[in-house]
């Protein structure tokens, strides 16, 4: 699993696409990955500095949604629907937006490697 890949995960709030944000070398472990949870509350959240909007069809996403960068969550790798495969992959520009939004949440000037 690599940063910027999108997978489906069954969460307490339902089945959602999530964006992998943990470092690739950490993702080689057996237990957890850090992800951003998405929400379909596009109209409400798409302009917030802690959210990154996606349009339906972009990066394999079925509907308009946003990555909620304040919801960095760790999920067990066994809960990631790896059988369905990677749903999509963010391009470099969009991954940079995600990292900057995480930086906003942390009050830091985050930059991708």
C-alpha angles and dihedrals in degrees: 000000000000135000110272096028116128122218136170118249132181105231133175087264093051138269109330139168111247131194117227109232104165120103117273093238090055091048090063088075122099104242124042145009129197114241142173115233117225128219132199090221088108099151094050099042109026095093098045116111091229093056133069116208126221127189123223110277093022113124091352095300114146098212142014109287143147133232107235102219092190089064101069100164134179116227129186112254089230089062093056111097094236090158088069089051129216109336092200146327127235116234119237094264094052093044088053089053089052093050091048090051090051087051089053089054091049094041089239137121096243118187128183120247 
